[in-house]
Structures are given as structure tokens and as C-alpha cells.
Amino acid sequence: MKNFLILLLMLASSLAFSQSKLKDFGLVAKIDTMQYVQLTGIVINDSLERIPYAKVKDLSTNRGTLADFYGYYALVVHPGDTVEFSSLGYKTKRYVISDTMSIRSFTLVQVMAHDTITIDPVDIYPWPSREEFADYFLSLDIPDDDLTRAQQRLSPQEMAFVGALVSADGGSSYSAYRAQMSQALYTRGQMPQNNLLNPASWAEFLKNVGTGKYKISQ
């Protein structure tokens, strides 16, 4: 118990000596009177849209933080400090905390204006030289576009091939029946027309043979 009391007396004397030394250097008064201000707020642009992940830096203490996705930030500063707001694509803004501020918390909505960033143009070429580009361009095999493919699908040969595969539906059967009835009514009461003696039919037949519609078997 006696040793414990001696240890307490030694610690108390050491603390008193340290405090007296701090007072001699003027550090105790400075620490006791230092004021902290809780700075909070949001960062927005001139269109009242929130700027996510903006950089908020205290230039006086070289400390800072980043705003969240919704532009909200919180930082501990001192009266008289200069706070800088920066973000890519916006002009940098600075705000000076009043040195006469006596409140412990302060809310600031910082508005930032858009800034245009201009960089030097960069030309990217996939070929090392103009000669190789010219050779590749001249030998380029350009695929058919939609219009060319549609025209190929609508050619007489393609349509005949598709028509041979597709069976007749109700509409085509009805049209064929109406054509047959019309032909029957046209020759009603007389002999049916004989196209073997019709020059127009022969001309149409020879034309179709020349275009490949009819094939002559050898």
C-alpha cells in the first residue's frame, strides 16, 4: 500500500511538471481554445443536379473527403479555413469559413459550374502506312446489304423455287377456281379457244423459252 501511494505521488508530480512546461510554451491555451466546426452539405451543379463523388479538401489542414453518390459530404474544419470543391468536368470552387463563427455545425450547399475540357486530337490508324491501307481497301470484300439480299430473294428463280415448295392456300385455290369459271363463261355456247392457232400465245411461249422459264428436253 505504501508503494502504491508513492507511485501515485510520482505520477501526479510528473503531470504537473508537463502541464507547467506546456504553459510556458503557450501550447495549453492554444489547445483549449481551438474550435472545431462540423461542415456538412451537398454539391450540386447549375442545373440543381447532385454531383456524385466530388472532392472536398480543407486547404488549411490539408485534409479532405469525398462526397457520396448523392453529393452529400461531411468534414471537420476550423474557423478561417479555406475549403476547396473540385470534380471532373466542373470549375473548382473555394469557400472560406468565417473566422468569427461561433456555432459548432454549419451546412453549405455548393453550386459548381460546368467546365469544358479540351485535349489535343489523336489520330488512330489500324495500319502502319497509307500503302497498306490502300491495299486493304481495294481488296475489301463488302458483304451484301439488306436491299441486295431482298432483291436476290425476289428474283424469278427464287420465287419459282419457293412457290414450288409452298402448297396452295384457300385464297389461291379460290382465285384459280374463279379464273376457271371466268374462262368457262367466256366460251360458253361455243367451242373452247384453241391456242395452237393464237399468234399471241406462240409469241409468249417463245419468249418464255428464251428466258429459261421453259426447258426443252433433248
LOMARLO-147888 format. One record per residue: residue in three letters; x, y, z of N, C-alpha, C in turn. Coordinates in Angstrom, 1 decimal, decimal comma, always signed. Last residue first. Example, Ala and Ser with C-alpha at 12.3 -4.5 7.8 and 13.67 -1.06 7.14 Angstrom:
# LOMARLO-147888
(pt "SER"; (+12,8; -2,2; +7,1); (+13,7; -1,1; +7,1); (+12,9; +0,0; +7,9)) (pt "ALA"; (+13,2; -5,7; +7,8); (+12,3; -4,5; +7,8); (+13,2; -3,3; +7,8)) 
//
This chain:
# LOMARLO-147888
(pt "GLN"; (-34,1; -32,7; -124,4); (-33,4; -33,3; -125,6); (-33,7; -34,8; -125,7)) (pt "SER"; (-36,6; -30,5; -123,4); (-35,9; -31,8; -123,1); (-35,3; -32,4; -124,4)) (pt "ILE"; (-36,5; -27,2; -122,8); (-36,8; -28,2; -123,9); (-35,9; -29,4; -123,6)) (pt "LYS"; (-38,0; -25,3; -120,2); (-36,8; -26,0; -120,7); (-37,2; -27,1; -121,7)) (pt "TYR"; (-39,2; -22,1; -119,6); (-39,5; -23,5; -120,0); (-38,2; -24,1; -120,6)) (pt "LYS"; (-37,8; -19,9; -118,8); (-38,9; -20,3; -118,0); (-39,3; -21,8; -118,3)) (pt "GLY"; (-35,7; -18,9; -120,3); (-35,4; -20,0; -119,4); (-36,6; -20,5; -118,5)) (pt "THR"; (-36,2; -17,0; -122,1); (-35,8; -16,5; -120,8); (-35,5; -17,6; -119,8)) (pt "GLY"; (-37,0; -18,5; -124,3); (-35,8; -17,8; -124,4); (-35,3; -17,3; -123,1)) (pt "VAL"; (-39,5; -19,4; -123,4); (-38,4; -20,4; -123,6); (-37,1; -19,7; -123,7)) (pt "ASN"; (-40,9; -17,0; -123,3); (-40,6; -17,7; -122,0); (-39,5; -18,8; -122,2)) (pt "LYS"; (-41,1; -16,5; -126,0); (-40,4; -15,6; -125,1); (-40,0; -16,2; -123,8)) (pt "LEU"; (-42,6; -18,6; -126,9); (-41,2; -18,5; -127,4); (-40,4; -17,5; -126,5)) (pt "PHE"; (-45,0; -18,0; -125,6); (-44,3; -19,2; -125,4); (-42,9; -19,1; -125,8)) (pt "GLU"; (-45,7; -15,5; -126,7); (-45,5; -15,6; -125,3); (-44,7; -16,9; -124,9)) (pt "ALA"; (-46,1; -16,3; -129,4); (-45,1; -15,3; -129,0); (-44,7; -15,3; -127,5)) (pt "TRP"; (-48,3; -18,1; -129,1); (-47,0; -18,6; -129,5); (-45,8; -17,6; -129,2)) (pt "SER"; (-50,2; -16,3; -128,2); (-49,8; -17,4; -127,3); (-48,5; -17,9; -127,7)) (pt "ALA"; (-50,4; -14,7; -130,5); (-50,0; -14,1; -129,2); (-49,5; -15,1; -128,3)) (pt "PRO"; (-51,5; -16,5; -132,5); (-50,1; -15,9; -132,6); (-49,6; -15,3; -131,3)) (pt "ASN"; (-53,2; -19,3; -132,0); (-53,2; -18,0; -131,5); (-51,7; -17,4; -131,6)) (pt "LEU"; (-53,5; -22,0; -132,5); (-53,6; -21,1; -133,7); (-53,6; -19,6; -133,3)) (pt "LEU"; (-53,4; -23,1; -130,1); (-52,4; -23,5; -131,1); (-52,4; -22,6; -132,3)) (pt "ASN"; (-55,4; -22,4; -128,5); (-54,3; -21,5; -128,5); (-53,2; -21,9; -129,5)) (pt "ASN"; (-58,7; -22,4; -129,1); (-57,6; -23,2; -129,4); (-56,3; -22,3; -129,5)) (pt "GLN"; (-61,5; -22,0; -126,9); (-60,4; -21,4; -127,7); (-59,3; -22,3; -127,8)) (pt "PRO"; (-64,3; -24,2; -127,3); (-63,3; -23,6; -126,5); (-62,2; -23,1; -127,4)) (pt "MET"; (-67,3; -23,3; -129,1); (-66,1; -24,2; -129,0); (-65,0; -23,5; -128,1)) (pt "GLN"; (-70,0; -22,0; -127,2); (-69,2; -22,1; -128,4); (-68,0; -23,0; -128,1)) (pt "GLY"; (-71,3; -21,7; -124,8); (-72,2; -21,8; -126,0); (-71,4; -21,9; -127,3)) (pt "ARG"; (-68,7; -20,0; -123,3); (-70,0; -20,7; -123,1); (-70,8; -20,6; -124,4)) (pt "THR"; (-66,3; -18,8; -123,0); (-66,5; -19,7; -124,1); (-67,8; -20,5; -124,1)) (pt "TYR"; (-66,6; -17,4; -120,6); (-66,2; -16,7; -121,8); (-66,5; -17,5; -123,1)) (pt "LEU"; (-67,2; -19,3; -118,7); (-68,3; -18,4; -119,1); (-67,9; -17,6; -120,4)) (pt "ALA"; (-64,7; -20,5; -118,5); (-65,9; -21,3; -118,9); (-67,0; -20,4; -119,4)) (pt "GLN"; (-63,2; -18,4; -117,5); (-62,9; -18,9; -118,8); (-64,0; -19,8; -119,4)) (pt "SER"; (-64,4; -18,1; -115,0); (-64,5; -17,0; -116,0); (-64,2; -17,5; -117,4)) (pt "MET"; (-63,8; -20,6; -113,8); (-65,2; -20,2; -114,1); (-65,3; -19,1; -115,1)) (pt "GLN"; (-61,0; -20,2; -113,6); (-61,6; -21,3; -114,4); (-63,0; -21,1; -114,8)) (pt "ALA"; (-60,9; -18,1; -111,9); (-60,3; -17,9; -113,3); (-60,9; -19,0; -114,2)) (pt "ARG"; (-62,0; -19,2; -109,6); (-62,7; -18,0; -110,3); (-62,2; -17,9; -111,7)) (pt "TYR"; (-60,1; -21,1; -109,0); (-61,5; -21,5; -109,4); (-62,2; -20,4; -110,1)) (pt "ALA"; (-57,9; -19,5; -108,4); (-57,8; -20,4; -109,6); (-59,2; -20,9; -110,0)) (pt "SER"; (-58,9; -18,2; -106,2); (-58,6; -17,4; -107,3); (-58,5; -18,3; -108,6)) (pt "TYR"; (-59,2; -20,4; -104,4); (-60,4; -19,6; -104,8); (-60,1; -18,8; -106,1)) (pt "SER"; (-56,5; -21,0; -104,1); (-57,4; -22,0; -104,6); (-58,7; -21,3; -105,1)) (pt "SER"; (-55,5; -18,7; -102,9); (-55,0; -19,1; -104,2); (-56,0; -20,1; -104,9)) (pt "GLY"; (-57,0; -18,8; -100,4); (-57,1; -17,7; -101,3); (-56,6; -18,0; -102,7)) (pt "GLY"; (-56,2; -21,2; -99,2); (-57,6; -21,0; -99,5); (-57,7; -19,9; -100,5)) (pt "ASP"; (-53,0; -22,2; -100,7); (-53,9; -21,9; -99,5); (-55,3; -21,7; -100,1)) (pt "ALA"; (-50,8; -24,6; -102,0); (-51,8; -23,6; -102,2); (-52,7; -23,5; -101,0)) (pt "SER"; (-47,5; -25,0; -100,5); (-48,8; -25,5; -101,0); (-49,8; -24,4; -101,1)) (pt "VAL"; (-44,3; -24,3; -101,5); (-45,4; -23,8; -100,7); (-46,7; -24,4; -101,4)) (pt "LEU"; (-42,4; -25,1; -103,4); (-42,4; -25,7; -102,0); (-43,6; -25,4; -101,2)) (pt "ALA"; (-42,8; -23,5; -105,6); (-42,9; -24,9; -105,7); (-43,0; -25,7; -104,4)) (pt "GLY"; (-42,3; -21,0; -104,6); (-43,6; -21,3; -104,9); (-43,9; -22,8; -105,1)) (pt "VAL"; (-39,5; -21,1; -104,3); (-40,3; -21,0; -103,1); (-41,7; -21,4; -103,4)) (pt "PHE"; (-38,8; -21,2; -107,1); (-38,4; -22,3; -106,2); (-39,2; -22,3; -104,9)) (pt "ALA"; (-39,9; -18,8; -108,0); (-40,4; -20,1; -108,5); (-40,0; -21,2; -107,6)) (pt "MET"; (-38,4; -17,0; -106,5); (-39,8; -17,0; -106,2); (-40,4; -18,3; -106,8)) (pt "GLU"; (-35,8; -17,5; -107,6); (-36,1; -17,7; -106,2); (-37,5; -17,8; -105,9)) (pt "GLN"; (-36,3; -16,8; -110,3); (-35,9; -18,1; -110,0); (-36,1; -18,4; -108,5)) (pt "PRO"; (-37,0; -14,0; -110,1); (-38,0; -15,0; -110,6); (-37,6; -16,4; -110,2)) (pt "SER"; (-36,0; -12,5; -106,9); (-35,8; -12,9; -108,3); (-36,8; -13,9; -108,7)) (pt "LEU"; (-36,2; -11,9; -104,2); (-37,4; -11,6; -105,1); (-37,1; -11,9; -106,5)) (pt "ARG"; (-33,8; -12,3; -103,1); (-34,9; -13,2; -102,6); (-36,1; -13,0; -103,5)) (pt "GLN"; (-32,3; -10,3; -104,2); (-32,0; -11,7; -104,6); (-33,1; -12,6; -104,2)) (pt "GLN"; (-33,5; -8,1; -103,0); (-33,6; -8,3; -104,4); (-33,3; -9,7; -104,9)) (pt "ALA"; (-32,6; -8,6; -100,3); (-34,0; -8,6; -100,6); (-34,3; -8,8; -102,1)) (pt "ARG"; (-29,8; -8,2; -100,7); (-30,3; -9,5; -100,3); (-31,8; -9,7; -100,5)) (pt "THR"; (-29,8; -5,5; -101,3); (-29,3; -6,5; -102,3); (-29,8; -7,9; -101,9)) (pt "LEU"; (-30,8; -4,4; -98,9); (-31,5; -4,2; -100,2); (-31,1; -5,2; -101,2)) (pt "ASP"; (-28,9; -5,1; -97,0); (-30,2; -5,6; -96,9); (-31,0; -5,5; -98,2)) (pt "ASP"; (-25,8; -5,7; -98,7); (-26,6; -5,0; -97,8); (-28,0; -5,6; -97,8)) (pt "ASP"; (-23,1; -8,1; -98,9); (-24,4; -7,5; -99,4); (-25,2; -6,8; -98,4)) (pt "PRO"; (-19,8; -7,2; -97,8); (-21,0; -8,0; -97,8); (-22,2; -7,3; -98,4)) (pt "ILE"; (-16,9; -6,4; -99,5); (-18,0; -5,8; -98,8); (-19,2; -6,7; -98,9)) (pt "ASP"; (-13,7; -7,1; -99,2); (-14,9; -7,8; -99,7); (-16,1; -7,3; -98,9)) (pt "LEU"; (-11,0; -5,2; -100,2); (-12,0; -5,4; -99,2); (-13,3; -6,0; -99,8)) (pt "SER"; (-8,9; -4,4; -101,7); (-9,2; -5,9; -101,7); (-10,3; -6,2; -100,7)) (pt "LEU"; (-8,8; -1,7; -101,3); (-9,1; -2,2; -102,6); (-9,5; -3,7; -102,7)) (pt "PHE"; (-8,1; -1,6; -98,6); (-9,3; -1,1; -99,0); (-9,7; -1,6; -100,4)) (pt "TYR"; (-5,5; -2,9; -98,5); (-6,7; -3,5; -97,8); (-8,0; -3,0; -98,3)) (pt "ASP"; (-4,1; -1,0; -100,0); (-4,2; -2,4; -100,5); (-5,4; -3,1; -99,8)) (pt "ALA"; (-4,4; +1,3; -98,4); (-4,9; +1,3; -99,8); (-5,1; -0,1; -100,3)) (pt "PHE"; (-3,0; +0,5; -96,1); (-4,5; +0,8; -96,0); (-5,1; +0,8; -97,4)) (pt "GLU"; (-0,5; +0,2; -97,1); (-1,2; -1,0; -96,6); (-2,7; -0,7; -96,5)) (pt "GLU"; (+0,0; +3,0; -97,7); (+0,0; +1,9; -98,7); (-0,7; +0,7; -98,3)) (pt "ARG"; (+0,0; +4,3; -95,2); (-1,1; +4,5; -96,2); (-1,2; +3,5; -97,3)) (pt "SER"; (+0,9; +2,1; -92,5); (+1,2; +3,0; -93,6); (+0,0; +3,2; -94,4)) (pt "PRO"; (-0,1; +0,4; -90,4); (+1,2; +1,2; -90,2); (+1,4; +2,3; -91,3)) (pt "TRP"; (-3,5; +0,6; -89,6); (-2,5; +0,1; -90,5); (-1,2; +1,0; -90,3)) (pt "PRO"; (-5,4; +1,8; -87,9); (-5,1; +0,4; -87,7); (-4,0; -0,2; -88,6)) (pt "TYR"; (-4,7; +5,0; -86,4); (-4,8; +4,2; -87,7); (-4,5; +2,7; -87,4)) (pt "ILE"; (-5,8; +7,8; -84,8); (-5,5; +6,3; -84,6); (-5,8; +5,6; -85,9)) (pt "ASP"; (-5,0; +10,9; -83,7); (-5,4; +10,1; -84,9); (-4,9; +8,7; -84,7)) (pt "VAL"; (-6,1; +13,1; -81,3); (-5,3; +11,9; -81,5); (-5,8; +11,2; -82,7)) (pt "PRO"; (-6,1; +16,6; -80,3); (-6,7; +15,4; -81,1); (-5,6; +14,3; -81,3)) (pt "ASP"; (-5,7; +17,7; -76,9); (-5,2; +17,6; -78,3); (-5,8; +16,4; -79,0)) (pt "ILE"; (-8,7; +18,7; -75,1); (-7,4; +18,0; -75,2); (-7,0; +17,9; -76,7)) (pt "THR"; (-10,6; +20,6; -73,0); (-10,1; +20,5; -74,3); (-8,8; +19,7; -74,3)) (pt "ILE"; (-13,4; +20,7; -71,0); (-12,0; +20,2; -71,1); (-11,6; +19,9; -72,5)) (pt "THR"; (-15,5; +23,0; -69,6); (-15,2; +22,3; -70,9); (-13,7; +21,9; -70,9)) (pt "ASP"; (-17,5; +22,9; -66,8); (-16,3; +23,3; -67,4); (-16,0; +22,4; -68,6)) (pt "HIS"; (-20,3; +24,1; -64,9); (-19,7; +23,1; -65,9); (-18,5; +23,8; -66,5)) (pt "ALA"; (-20,1; +25,1; -61,5); (-20,5; +25,4; -62,9); (-19,7; +24,4; -63,8)) (pt "MET"; (-21,6; +24,3; -58,4); (-20,5; +24,2; -59,3); (-20,9; +24,4; -60,7)) (pt "VAL"; (-22,6; +25,2; -55,2); (-23,1; +25,1; -56,6); (-21,8; +25,2; -57,5)) (pt "GLN"; (-23,0; +23,8; -52,1); (-22,0; +24,3; -53,0); (-22,5; +24,1; -54,4)) (pt "VAL"; (-24,4; +24,4; -49,2); (-24,8; +23,8; -50,5); (-24,0; +24,5; -51,5)) (pt "LEU"; (-23,5; +23,8; -45,9); (-23,2; +24,5; -47,1); (-23,6; +23,7; -48,3)) (pt "THR"; (-24,0; +24,1; -42,4); (-24,4; +23,4; -43,6); (-24,2; +24,3; -44,8)) (pt "PHE"; (-22,3; +23,6; -39,4); (-22,6; +24,5; -40,5); (-22,9; +23,7; -41,7)) (pt "SER"; (-21,7; +23,6; -35,8); (-22,1; +22,9; -37,1); (-22,5; +23,9; -38,1)) (pt "ARG"; (-21,2; +25,3; -33,8); (-20,4; +24,1; -33,9); (-20,7; +23,3; -35,1)) (pt "ILE"; (-20,7; +28,9; -34,0); (-21,5; +27,7; -33,9); (-20,7; +26,5; -34,2)) (pt "SER"; (-19,1; +31,1; -34,4); (-19,2; +30,6; -33,0); (-20,0; +29,3; -32,9)) (pt "MET"; (-17,0; +32,7; -36,6); (-18,1; +31,7; -36,4); (-18,0; +31,1; -35,0)) (pt "THR"; (-15,0; +34,3; -37,4); (-15,8; +34,8; -36,3); (-17,0; +33,8; -36,0)) (pt "ASP"; (-14,0; +33,4; -39,7); (-13,2; +33,2; -38,5); (-13,9; +33,7; -37,3)) (pt "SER"; (-15,9; +31,5; -42,0); (-15,7; +32,7; -41,3); (-14,9; +32,5; -40,0)) (pt "ILE"; (-14,2; +29,6; -44,5); (-15,0; +29,6; -43,3); (-14,8; +30,8; -42,5)) (pt "VAL"; (-14,4; +30,1; -47,9); (-13,6; +30,4; -46,7); (-14,6; +30,4; -45,5)) (pt "TYR"; (-14,4; +28,0; -50,7); (-15,2; +28,7; -49,7); (-14,4; +28,9; -48,4)) (pt "ARG"; (-14,0; +27,5; -54,2); (-13,4; +27,6; -52,8); (-14,3; +28,4; -51,9)) (pt "LYS"; (-14,2; +25,3; -57,0); (-14,8; +26,4; -56,2); (-14,1; +26,3; -54,8)) (pt "THR"; (-13,4; +24,5; -60,4); (-13,1; +24,4; -59,0); (-13,6; +25,6; -58,2)) (pt "LYS"; (-15,8; +23,5; -62,8); (-14,9; +24,5; -62,3); (-14,7; +24,4; -60,8)) (pt "TYR"; (-16,1; +20,1; -64,0); (-16,7; +21,3; -63,3); (-15,5; +22,2; -62,9)) (pt "GLY"; (-14,9; +17,9; -64,9); (-16,0; +18,5; -65,7); (-16,6; +19,7; -65,1)) (pt "LEU"; (-14,4; +16,4; -61,8); (-14,0; +16,4; -63,2); (-15,2; +16,9; -64,0)) (pt "SER"; (-14,3; +18,7; -59,0); (-14,9; +17,5; -59,7); (-14,6; +17,6; -61,2)) (pt "SER"; (-13,9; +20,3; -55,9); (-13,5; +20,1; -57,2); (-14,1; +18,7; -57,7)) (pt "PHE"; (-13,7; +22,8; -53,4); (-14,6; +21,8; -54,0); (-14,1; +21,6; -55,5)) (pt "GLU"; (-12,0; +23,7; -50,5); (-12,0; +23,6; -52,0); (-12,8; +22,5; -52,4)) (pt "VAL"; (-12,0; +25,9; -47,8); (-12,4; +24,6; -48,3); (-12,5; +24,7; -49,8)) (pt "THR"; (-9,9; +27,4; -45,5); (-10,4; +27,5; -46,9); (-10,7; +26,1; -47,4)) (pt "ASP"; (-10,6; +28,5; -42,1); (-10,1; +27,6; -43,1); (-10,7; +27,8; -44,5)) (pt "GLY"; (-11,9; +30,1; -40,3); (-10,8; +30,7; -41,1); (-10,2; +29,8; -42,1)) (pt "PRO"; (-12,6; +27,6; -37,9); (-12,9; +28,9; -38,4); (-11,7; +29,6; -39,1)) (pt "HIS"; (-12,0; +24,3; -39,2); (-11,8; +25,3; -38,2); (-12,2; +26,7; -38,8)) (pt "VAL"; (-13,8; +21,2; -39,9); (-12,9; +22,3; -40,2); (-12,8; +23,2; -39,0)) (pt "VAL"; (-14,8; +18,0; -40,9); (-14,5; +18,8; -39,7); (-13,4; +19,9; -40,1)) (pt "LEU"; (-17,3; +17,2; -43,2); (-15,9; +17,4; -42,9); (-15,8; +18,3; -41,7)) (pt "ALA"; (-19,3; +15,5; -45,5); (-19,2; +15,9; -44,1); (-17,7; +16,0; -43,8)) (pt "TYR"; (-21,7; +15,4; -48,3); (-20,3; +15,4; -47,7); (-20,4; +15,8; -46,3)) (pt "TYR"; (-23,6; +14,2; -51,0); (-23,5; +14,6; -49,6); (-22,1; +14,5; -49,1)) (pt "GLY"; (-24,0; +13,3; -53,6); (-23,4; +14,6; -53,5); (-23,3; +15,0; -52,0)) (pt "TYR"; (-24,8; +10,7; -53,8); (-25,9; +11,7; -53,8); (-25,3; +13,1; -53,6)) (pt "PHE"; (-22,5; +9,2; -53,5); (-23,2; +9,1; -54,7); (-24,3; +10,2; -54,9)) (pt "ASP"; (-20,6; +11,5; -51,4); (-21,1; +10,2; -51,8); (-21,8; +10,3; -53,1)) (pt "ALA"; (-17,5; +13,3; -51,5); (-18,9; +13,3; -51,4); (-19,4; +11,9; -51,9)) (pt "LEU"; (-14,5; +12,8; -49,7); (-15,2; +12,7; -51,0); (-16,7; +12,6; -50,7)) (pt "THR"; (-12,2; +15,0; -47,9); (-13,1; +13,8; -48,1); (-13,8; +13,8; -49,4)) (pt "GLY"; (-9,2; +16,2; -46,2); (-10,4; +16,3; -47,1); (-11,2; +15,0; -47,1)) (pt "ARG"; (-6,5; +18,3; -45,3); (-7,4; +17,1; -45,1); (-8,6; +17,3; -45,9)) (pt "ASN"; (-4,9; +20,5; -45,0); (-4,6; +19,5; -46,0); (-5,3; +18,2; -45,7)) (pt "THR"; (-5,6; +22,7; -43,5); (-5,1; +21,5; -42,8); (-4,7; +20,3; -43,7)) (pt "SER"; (-6,3; +24,5; -45,5); (-5,6; +24,9; -44,4); (-4,9; +23,8; -43,6)) (pt "LEU"; (-7,9; +23,2; -47,4); (-6,5; +23,6; -47,8); (-5,7; +24,1; -46,6)) (pt "ASP"; (-9,8; +20,6; -47,3); (-9,5; +21,7; -46,4); (-8,1; +22,1; -46,7)) (pt "LYS"; (-11,8; +19,4; -50,0); (-10,5; +19,5; -49,3); (-10,3; +20,7; -48,5)) (pt "VAL"; (-13,8; +17,2; -51,6); (-13,9; +18,4; -50,7); (-12,6; +18,3; -49,9)) (pt "LYS"; (-14,8; +16,1; -54,8); (-13,6; +16,1; -53,8); (-13,8; +17,4; -53,0)) (pt "ALA"; (-17,7; +14,2; -55,5); (-16,9; +15,4; -55,6); (-15,9; +15,4; -54,5)) (pt "TYR"; (-19,5; +12,0; -55,8); (-18,1; +11,8; -55,6); (-17,2; +13,0; -55,8)) (pt "PRO"; (-22,0; +13,5; -57,9); (-21,5; +12,4; -57,0); (-20,0; +12,4; -57,0)) (pt "ILE"; (-23,9; +16,3; -57,7); (-22,6; +15,8; -58,3); (-22,1; +14,7; -57,4)) (pt "ARG"; (-27,3; +16,8; -58,4); (-26,3; +16,5; -57,5); (-25,1; +15,9; -58,2)) (pt "GLU"; (-28,6; +19,6; -60,2); (-28,4; +18,1; -60,1); (-27,2; +17,8; -59,2)) (pt "LEU"; (-29,1; +22,2; -60,7); (-29,6; +21,7; -59,5); (-29,6; +20,2; -59,4)) (pt "SER"; (-27,7; +23,2; -62,8); (-29,0; +22,6; -63,1); (-29,7; +22,0; -61,9)) (pt "ASP"; (-25,2; +23,8; -61,8); (-26,1; +24,9; -62,0); (-27,5; +24,5; -62,5)) (pt "ASN"; (-24,8; +21,1; -59,3); (-24,4; +21,9; -60,5); (-25,4; +23,0; -60,7)) (pt "ILE"; (-23,9; +20,5; -55,9); (-24,8; +20,4; -57,0); (-24,2; +21,2; -58,1)) (pt "VAL"; (-23,2; +18,9; -52,9); (-22,6; +19,5; -54,0); (-23,5; +19,4; -55,2)) (pt "ILE"; (-24,3; +19,5; -49,5); (-24,3; +18,7; -50,8); (-23,7; +19,6; -51,8)) (pt "GLY"; (-23,1; +19,2; -46,0); (-23,9; +19,8; -47,1); (-23,9; +18,9; -48,4)) (pt "THR"; (-21,2; +20,2; -43,2); (-21,9; +19,3; -43,9); (-22,7; +20,0; -45,1)) (pt "LEU"; (-18,7; +20,7; -40,8); (-19,2; +21,2; -42,1); (-19,9; +20,1; -42,8)) (pt "GLN"; (-18,3; +21,4; -37,6); (-18,8; +20,2; -38,4); (-19,4; +20,8; -39,6)) (pt "VAL"; (-15,6; +23,0; -36,2); (-16,9; +23,2; -36,9); (-17,2; +22,0; -37,7)) (pt "TYR"; (-13,7; +23,6; -33,3); (-14,0; +22,7; -34,4); (-15,4; +23,0; -34,9)) (pt "GLN"; (-11,3; +25,7; -31,9); (-12,7; +25,5; -32,1); (-12,8; +24,6; -33,4)) (pt "MET"; (-9,0; +25,9; -29,2); (-9,2; +25,6; -30,6); (-10,7; +25,2; -30,8)) (pt "THR"; (-8,5; +26,5; -26,5); (-9,3; +27,4; -27,2); (-9,6; +27,1; -28,7)) (pt "ASP"; (-6,8; +24,4; -25,7); (-8,0; +24,6; -25,0); (-9,0; +25,5; -25,8)) (pt "ILE"; (-4,5; +24,8; -27,3); (-5,3; +23,6; -27,4); (-6,7; +23,8; -26,8)) (pt "LYS"; (-3,6; +27,3; -26,4); (-4,0; +27,1; -27,8); (-4,8; +25,9; -28,0)) (pt "ALA"; (-3,0; +26,8; -23,7); (-4,0; +27,8; -24,0); (-4,5; +27,6; -25,5)) (pt "VAL"; (-0,9; +25,0; -24,0); (-2,1; +24,6; -23,3); (-3,2; +25,5; -23,7)) (pt "LEU"; (+1,2; +26,3; -25,3); (+0,5; +25,3; -26,0); (-0,8; +24,9; -25,3)) (pt "GLY"; (+3,1; +28,1; -24,2); (+1,9; +28,7; -24,8); (+1,1; +27,6; -25,5)) (pt "PHE"; (+5,4; +27,2; -22,9); (+5,5; +27,4; -24,4); (+4,2; +27,9; -25,0)) (pt "ASP"; (+4,4; +27,1; -20,3); (+5,5; +28,0; -20,6); (+5,6; +28,3; -22,1)) (pt "LYS"; (+2,5; +25,2; -20,6); (+2,0; +26,6; -20,4); (+3,1; +27,5; -20,7)) (pt "LEU"; (+4,1; +23,0; -20,8); (+3,2; +23,3; -21,9); (+2,8; +24,8; -21,8)) (pt "LYS"; (+5,3; +23,0; -18,2); (+6,1; +23,2; -19,4); (+5,3; +23,6; -20,6)) (pt "SER"; (+3,0; +22,4; -16,7); (+3,7; +23,7; -16,5); (+4,6; +24,0; -17,7)) (pt "GLN"; (+2,5; +19,8; -17,5); (+1,5; +20,9; -17,8); (+2,1; +22,3; -17,7)) (pt "SER"; (+4,7; +18,5; -16,6); (+4,5; +18,5; -18,0); (+3,5; +19,7; -18,3)) (pt "PHE"; (+4,4; +18,8; -13,8); (+5,6; +19,4; -14,4); (+5,3; +19,5; -15,9)) (pt "ALA"; (+2,0; +17,4; -13,4); (+2,0; +18,8; -13,1); (+3,2; +19,5; -13,7)) (pt "LEU"; (+2,8; +14,8; -14,1); (+1,8; +15,5; -14,9); (+1,8; +17,0; -14,6)) (pt "SER"; (+4,7; +14,3; -12,1); (+5,1; +14,3; -13,5); (+4,1; +15,1; -14,3)) (pt "SER"; (+3,1; +14,4; -9,8); (+4,1; +15,4; -9,9); (+4,6; +15,5; -11,4)) (pt "ALA"; (+1,5; +12,2; -10,3); (+0,9; +13,5; -10,2); (+1,9; +14,6; -10,3)) (pt "LEU"; (+3,4; +10,1; -10,3); (+2,6; +10,4; -11,5); (+2,0; +11,8; -11,5)) (pt "MET"; (+4,3; +10,2; -7,6); (+5,3; +10,4; -8,7); (+4,5; +10,8; -10,0)) (pt "LEU"; (+2,0; +9,6; -6,2); (+2,6; +10,9; -6,0); (+3,6; +11,2; -7,1)) (pt "LEU"; (+1,6; +6,9; -7,0); (+0,6; +7,9; -7,4); (+1,2; +9,3; -7,3)) (pt "LEU"; (+3,9; +5,7; -5,9); (+3,7; +5,7; -7,3); (+2,7; +6,8; -7,8)) (pt "ILE"; (+3,3; +5,9; -3,1); (+4,5; +6,6; -3,7); (+4,4; +6,7; -5,2)) (pt "LEU"; (+1,0; +4,3; -3,0); (+0,9; +5,8; -2,7); (+2,1; +6,5; -3,3)) (pt "PHE"; (+2,3; +1,8; -3,5); (+1,2; +2,3; -4,4); (+1,0; +3,8; -4,2)) (pt "ASN"; (+3,9; +1,5; -1,3); (+4,5; +1,6; -2,6); (+3,5; +2,2; -3,6)) (pt "LYS"; (+2,0; +1,2; +0,7); (+2,9; +2,3; +0,8); (+3,5; +2,6; -0,6)) (pt "MET"; (+0,8; -1,2; +0,0); (+0,0; +0,0; +0,0); (+0,9; +1,3; +0,0)) 
//
